[in-house]
Amino acid sequence: MCGDLLATELAEILSILGIPLETIRYYTDSRVVLGYIGNKTRSVYTYVSNWVDRILRVFSTNKWNFITCLLY
């Protein structure tokens, strides 16, 4: 989740620089994080809720995608 929050903060900087955020898509390798971001009904720990709120202030849930990490 730290990486996803960092991506959100970097996107805010890109927005300040005038780069349109509509063209950016975000990827995470954690299905748990995607579950937290898409969670609308269940309560979670306060710190998780604060991080998710921070992420969703910048992006909607449909901007986030899952990517599988393959290790060889």
C-alpha positions, 0 to 999 in steps of 0.5 A, spaced: 500 500 500 505 504 501 507 504 493 500 505 491 500 511 496 506 514 493 504 513 486 498 517 488 503 523 491 507 522 484 500 523 480 499 530 484 505 532 482 504 531 475 497 534 475 501 540 478 506 540 472 500 540 467 500 533 465 493 530 464 491 525 469 486 522 465 491 518 461 494 515 467 492 508 469 495 505 475 497 498 477 498 494 483 501 487 484 496 486 491 489 484 490 489 486 498 490 493 496 485 493 490 480 490 495 481 495 500 480 501 494 474 498 492 471 496 499 465 500 500 461 496 505 466 493 510 470 497 515 477 496 515 483 499 520 483 506 521 490 507 518 488 503 512 482 507 511 486 513 511 490 511 506 485 509 501 481 515 502 488 519 500 488 515 494 481 515 492 481 523 493 486 523 487 483 517 483 477 513 482 477 505 483 477 504 476 484 507 474 487 501 478 489 495 475 492 488 478 498 486 474 501 479 476 509 479 478 512 473 474 519 471 478 523 466 474 
